[in-house]
Each structure stands twice: as structure tokens, then as C-alpha cells.
Amino acid sequence: MGFSEEVKTLAERLVNLRDKLPTTEAIKYSLVMPFLKCLGYDIFDPGEFIPSYPLEKDIIDYVILRKEEPEIIIEVKGLKETLDTYRQEVSRHFTTIGKARLAILTNGITYHVFTDLDEANKLDEKPVITIDLANLKEESIKELEKFKKELYNIENILQESKNLKYTIKTKEYLQKQLETPENDFILFVLRSICLGGELSGEEIDRYGATVKKAIIHFKDDFIIKKPEEVKEEVKEEEKPVEPVAEEKPVEPVAEEKPVEPVAEEKPVEPVAEEKPKEEVKEEKEEEKAKEDGEEEKKRKKRGLFW
């Protein structure tokens, strides 16, 4: 079974269990630990995985070690809890432990992954990745695969997180400029279309309003689609065209065999009429008399020679 199928199977099982887990401890053992085991971590090896990791004044639910140093901290909350309300607590633990690279805040079904891209050793406001086992998509599975023990590379994860971060921020900035252009952006556009020529203050005031209107009109004319909408369009374009089924050749109709002529019935020969009994009797008597006469002649003839 591949990783994708394994994660989908596990996610389905965990989602079905969640209503049976009333406590945070139950969530840890029934949801979180099987999930970490699926990622390849040995949850029974204290050199790799430590539950209830002690701090000076607090405890972290789980810590994953790398080269005997804390690499990932994990905080588990109840299923009915709002995870965002615990970000500050996780941030405090992240800063206190000092050497961790990632922090995970979870309720056993939803996993928020944080890091410190904005400022070293200070957790970012927003997670770089969010995995929802109740709504698991192929894109999320690909992101999750990077956290498998044998594939884990923190530098690659951080670099991709930075790329994602700047991609999101660029889109947000452009969206904002299309809706309410700032003066600096208007000036940038105005200088760009003037091919870098120097603009006087009077020209900036005169044409700035025109550029602003053009930007707003551009937004109305050019609809910026959400990334998921673009992906759906790409998927539709990539769908292979199903070949049209070839028509089966029409089989020739078998020629009808000529009807053989029916043999003519032979005429029935007329049955000879039976002769009256008296006539038959006379004929027999005549034949007998004739035979008697012949016999008499033979006797007389023999008497001549005897």
C-alpha cells in the first residue's frame, strides 16, 4: 500500500473514532500517536519521541528529537476546542525550548504546522501548512509526505514555506492594489509607462487619477481567479478525450436458401375391383377341369408305351 492510500485509510478510521474520545488523553493515544506512527516515527523510542517533555514551568505534550535535540514540538487539544486560541501558548513553548524548528498544534484531526519565518525563534502568526484529516486532498497528502521520517528535510521544508509565504503575500498585495491602489503603486505604474522618464509634480498630480481609474477598470475587466478554480480548469483541460467507440461492421444478412420444389405425389393406382364370388368359383372349376383333362391325356399316352 502506498503512502497516499495508507494515509487515506488511517484518516477515515481516525475520523470515525473522534466522537468516541471524550478526553484529550484519549485523543493523544487514539488519534495523534497512530498518525505520527504512520509518518514513520517510533513512538516508543525515547531517543526519537518524548511524551510530556518538561519545561521550567510547563510541559509540552510531545517532542520529536533529531540528533538528540528537540526538532518538532506538538501540542494536543480537545476536539471541541478552537485551536487558534492556543497559538500563543504554543509560541511560548517554542520560544522557551529554543532549538525547535517546527511547532504543531492539533486536535487529532486538524494539524496546524508553524515555524519562525518572520522572526527567528518566534512563531509566525499563521501556519505554513494546515492538514485536515476530515477533508483530506491529494495536495495535502503531498505536503504531509515531506514530514515522513525518511524524507524529512527541514531546510527544504522551510525554503518551500518561504516560497509559499511570498507567493501568498504577493497575491494579497496585488489584490489590494487592484481594489484600492496606493499612491506609491500609482507612482510606480506611472513612471513605468513613461519609460523611466522624469515626471514633474504637476504631471504626477494630473495623471495619477487617470492611472488609478485604469487600475480599477482593469480589475473589473480581468477577473482574478482563485488558485483552486485555476487548478480545476487545468484538470478539465488535462482530461483525456475518450475515443469514440468504433461502429461494429454490419454483418451481411445470410442469403435465403431457395425453396426446394415439393415432390409431386405419384398418382394412386386404382385398386382392382374384386370379382363376384360365383365368377371366381367358376374360374377355379374350369382350371381344375383343365388340369384333370391334361392329366388324363398323360396317362393314356403312357399306356401306349407300357
Wavefront OBJ file of the C-alpha trace (Angstrom):
o trace
v 0.000 0.000 0.000
v 1.424 3.396 -0.989
v 1.642 6.379 1.367
v -1.391 8.105 -0.134
v -3.634 5.055 0.327
v -2.250 4.442 3.806
v -2.974 7.998 4.929
v -6.480 7.944 3.455
v -7.274 4.666 5.209
v -5.909 5.943 8.528
v -7.714 9.286 8.196
v -11.038 7.534 7.620
v -10.532 5.372 10.702
v -9.481 8.318 12.895
v -12.409 10.471 11.792
v -14.783 7.632 12.702
v -13.203 7.418 16.175
v -13.357 11.071 17.133
v -16.877 11.015 18.604
v -15.813 8.240 20.986
v -12.962 10.215 22.580
v -14.156 12.444 25.440
v -10.732 13.450 26.807
v -7.522 14.958 25.491
v -5.558 11.932 26.699
v -7.811 9.656 24.639
v -7.188 11.863 21.599
v -3.434 11.574 22.129
v -3.403 7.779 22.231
v -6.137 7.041 19.705
v -5.593 9.784 17.115
v -2.238 11.566 17.397
v 0.106 8.662 18.123
v -1.208 6.452 15.264
v -0.842 9.444 12.961
v 2.796 10.013 13.963
v 3.473 6.294 13.630
v 2.101 6.471 10.067
v 4.750 9.118 9.353
v 7.421 6.611 10.366
v 8.295 7.803 13.869
v 8.987 5.267 16.600
v 6.688 6.476 19.354
v 8.264 4.000 21.791
v 11.864 5.142 21.273
v 12.799 7.842 23.834
v 15.753 8.794 21.669
v 13.304 9.889 18.989
v 9.991 10.621 20.636
v 9.328 12.009 24.128
v 5.841 12.472 25.620
v 5.288 15.081 28.355
v 8.537 16.909 27.623
v 9.352 19.044 30.695
v 9.988 22.795 30.624
v 10.813 25.020 33.582
v 7.196 25.897 34.311
v 5.219 23.817 31.855
v 5.057 20.589 29.856
v 4.949 20.020 26.100
v 2.695 17.143 25.047
v 5.172 15.620 22.586
v 8.636 16.405 21.268
v 10.254 14.741 18.266
v 14.044 14.669 18.541
v 16.586 14.896 15.763
v 20.242 14.326 16.573
v 19.181 14.219 20.243
v 17.825 17.787 20.050
v 14.167 18.942 20.017
v 13.140 19.410 16.386
v 9.326 19.429 16.426
v 7.035 20.248 19.340
v 3.423 19.036 19.362
v 0.530 20.373 21.448
v -2.748 18.422 21.573
v -6.114 19.999 22.405
v -9.706 18.774 22.626
v -11.865 18.226 19.559
v -14.300 20.906 20.653
v -11.554 23.435 21.341
v -10.753 26.325 18.978
v -7.127 25.739 18.026
v -6.347 29.383 17.219
v -6.868 30.351 20.856
v -3.852 28.206 21.828
v -1.347 29.655 19.343
v 0.166 31.958 21.976
v 0.720 29.009 24.317
v 2.472 27.043 21.567
v 4.523 30.128 20.657
v 5.661 30.454 24.262
v 6.736 26.802 24.365
v 8.513 27.186 21.031
v 10.488 30.191 22.257
v 11.258 28.575 25.634
v 12.613 25.353 24.171
v 14.821 27.433 21.869
v 16.096 24.817 19.420
v 12.890 23.549 17.808
v 12.293 24.234 14.111
v 8.582 23.428 13.815
v 5.541 23.522 16.101
v 2.333 21.551 15.555
v -0.998 22.434 17.144
v -3.640 19.718 16.730
v -6.911 18.265 17.973
v -6.117 14.881 16.391
v -7.988 15.678 13.168
v -6.740 19.136 12.160
v -2.989 19.849 12.226
v -1.595 23.416 12.106
v 2.151 23.494 11.354
v 4.011 26.671 12.398
v 7.573 27.873 12.008
v 9.572 31.080 12.525
v 9.996 32.571 9.039
v 9.238 36.172 10.056
v 11.479 36.326 13.098
v 13.938 33.747 14.430
v 12.732 31.720 17.433
v 9.350 33.472 17.375
v 6.378 31.585 15.988
v 4.682 33.113 12.941
v 1.101 34.308 13.261
v -0.193 31.940 10.575
v 0.599 28.270 9.989
v 2.620 27.406 6.912
v 0.621 24.214 6.416
v -2.772 23.014 7.619
v -3.785 19.363 7.279
v -7.420 18.372 7.836
v -7.890 14.608 8.010
v -11.655 15.026 7.681
v -11.189 16.778 4.345
v -8.009 15.221 3.004
v -6.963 16.251 -0.512
v -4.151 14.992 -2.730
v -2.306 18.305 -2.387
v -2.381 17.988 1.413
v -1.085 14.409 1.223
v 1.880 15.591 -0.878
v 2.665 18.243 1.745
v 2.280 15.702 4.527
v 4.672 13.275 2.832
v 7.505 15.773 3.347
v 7.179 15.148 7.092
v 7.789 11.414 6.832
v 10.800 10.423 8.904
v 12.822 9.082 5.960
v 12.034 12.114 3.750
v 12.163 14.838 6.383
v 14.480 17.725 5.462
v 13.874 20.862 7.497
v 15.825 23.134 5.144
v 13.696 22.087 2.170
v 10.518 22.467 4.197
v 11.495 25.963 5.337
v 12.528 27.045 1.839
v 9.251 25.851 0.347
v 7.407 27.543 3.204
v 9.166 30.812 2.374
v 8.261 30.469 -1.282
v 4.648 29.849 -0.336
v 4.672 32.749 2.089
v 5.923 35.249 -0.513
v 3.561 33.890 -3.125
v 0.606 34.491 -0.808
v 1.817 37.936 0.210
v 2.352 38.962 -3.428
v -1.176 37.923 -4.337
v -2.588 39.752 -1.328
v -0.659 42.911 -2.223
v -1.758 42.884 -5.864
v -5.353 42.205 -4.881
v -5.250 45.170 -2.528
v -3.776 47.451 -5.204
v -6.465 46.440 -7.674
v -9.182 47.323 -5.176
v -7.708 50.483 -3.610
v -4.420 51.484 -5.320
v -1.888 53.160 -3.028
v -0.073 56.332 -4.105
v 3.306 54.556 -4.224
v 1.877 51.893 -6.534
v 0.247 54.517 -8.766
v 3.564 56.363 -8.962
v 5.388 53.116 -9.814
v 2.961 52.405 -12.675
v 3.093 55.985 -13.908
v 6.886 56.006 -14.027
v 6.946 52.579 -15.703
v 4.633 53.606 -18.553
v 6.655 56.775 -19.052
v 9.661 54.534 -19.782
v 11.592 55.776 -16.796
v 11.383 59.441 -17.733
v 11.377 62.079 -15.046
v 7.925 63.269 -14.006
v 7.218 66.645 -12.511
v 4.961 67.021 -9.509
v 2.336 68.618 -11.756
v 2.361 65.604 -14.122
v 2.050 63.171 -11.238
v -0.991 65.030 -9.911
v -2.503 65.312 -13.401
v -2.125 61.702 -14.500
v -2.199 59.928 -11.138
v -6.011 59.925 -11.033
v -6.113 58.546 -14.585
v -3.780 55.667 -13.674
v -5.850 54.896 -10.578
v -9.039 54.666 -12.651
v -7.270 52.466 -15.194
v -6.165 50.071 -12.435
v -9.689 49.800 -11.054
v -11.135 49.285 -14.553
v -8.500 46.610 -15.163
v -9.747 44.739 -12.084
v -13.303 44.856 -13.438
v -12.232 43.651 -16.889
v -9.806 40.981 -15.729
v -11.257 38.635 -13.127
v -8.599 37.192 -10.876
v -9.495 33.608 -10.222
v -8.773 31.733 -7.044
v -5.952 29.155 -7.217
v -8.377 26.263 -6.706
v -10.521 27.490 -9.628
v -7.478 27.628 -11.894
v -6.458 24.116 -10.805
v -9.927 22.806 -11.632
v -9.711 24.363 -15.103
v -6.299 22.782 -15.674
v -7.650 19.411 -14.574
v -10.539 19.752 -17.017
v -8.127 20.570 -19.850
v -5.882 17.634 -18.958
v -8.697 15.109 -19.063
v -8.026 12.731 -21.954
v -10.591 12.720 -24.688
v -12.349 9.415 -24.641
v -12.068 7.689 -28.026
v -15.315 7.254 -29.882
v -16.247 3.630 -29.964
v -15.860 2.210 -33.438
v -19.043 1.080 -35.023
v -19.184 -2.630 -35.488
v -19.395 -3.627 -39.128
v -22.836 -4.697 -40.140
v -22.792 -8.410 -40.696
v -24.190 -9.420 -44.101
v -27.591 -10.993 -43.944
v -27.414 -14.660 -44.869
v -28.992 -15.344 -48.248
v -32.187 -17.273 -48.053
v -31.887 -20.781 -49.378
v -34.114 -21.442 -52.384
v -37.196 -23.380 -51.500
v -36.877 -26.912 -52.875
v -39.839 -27.926 -55.007
v -42.143 -30.365 -53.325
v -42.015 -33.783 -54.998
v -45.126 -34.445 -56.961
v -47.259 -37.124 -55.443
v -47.490 -40.292 -57.518
v -50.961 -40.961 -58.737
v -52.641 -43.655 -56.727
v -53.190 -46.715 -58.886
v -56.800 -47.741 -58.912
v -57.472 -50.857 -56.867
v -58.687 -53.712 -58.997
v -62.307 -54.398 -58.407
v -62.961 -57.725 -56.751
v -64.744 -60.242 -58.899
v -68.003 -61.748 -57.676
v -67.581 -64.964 -55.706
v -69.607 -67.065 -58.218
v -67.390 -65.963 -61.084
v -64.281 -66.824 -59.105
v -65.715 -70.240 -58.325
v -66.454 -70.968 -61.988
v -62.925 -69.952 -62.958
v -61.440 -72.319 -60.376
v -63.638 -75.193 -61.582
v -62.610 -74.547 -65.177
v -58.922 -74.547 -64.197
v -59.389 -77.814 -62.293
v -61.201 -79.475 -65.148
v -58.478 -78.368 -67.483
v -55.842 -79.831 -65.176
v -57.801 -83.111 -64.890
v -58.024 -83.342 -68.657
v -54.350 -82.815 -69.092
v -53.615 -85.492 -66.515
v -55.892 -87.959 -68.310
v -54.103 -87.375 -71.605
v -50.765 -88.069 -69.915
v -51.980 -91.411 -68.525
v -53.283 -92.541 -71.893
v -50.063 -91.575 -73.550
v -48.021 -93.542 -71.046
v -50.302 -96.557 -71.582
v -49.193 -96.809 -75.229
v -45.619 -97.497 -74.168
v -46.238 -99.658 -71.123
l 1 2 3 4 5 6 7 8 9 10 11 12 13 14 15 16 17 18 19 20 21 22 23 24 25 26 27 28 29 30 31 32 33 34 35 36 37 38 39 40 41 42 43 44 45 46 47 48 49 50 51 52 53 54 55 56 57 58 59 60 61 62 63 64 65 66 67 68 69 70 71 72 73 74 75 76 77 78 79 80 81 82 83 84 85 86 87 88 89 90 91 92 93 94 95 96 97 98 99 100 101 102 103 104 105 106 107 108 109 110 111 112 113 114 115 116 117 118 119 120 121 122 123 124 125 126 127 128 129 130 131 132 133 134 135 136 137 138 139 140 141 142 143 144 145 146 147 148 149 150 151 152 153 154 155 156 157 158 159 160 161 162 163 164 165 166 167 168 169 170 171 172 173 174 175 176 177 178 179 180 181 182 183 184 185 186 187 188 189 190 191 192 193 194 195 196 197 198 199 200 201 202 203 204 205 206 207 208 209 210 211 212 213 214 215 216 217 218 219 220 221 222 223 224 225 226 227 228 229 230 231 232 233 234 235 236 237 238 239 240 241 242 243 244 245 246 247 248 249 250 251 252 253 254 255 256 257 258 259 260 261 262 263 264 265 266 267 268 269 270 271 272 273 274 275 276 277 278 279 280 281 282 283 284 285 286 287 288 289 290 291 292 293 294 295 296 297 298 299 300 301 302 303 304 305 306
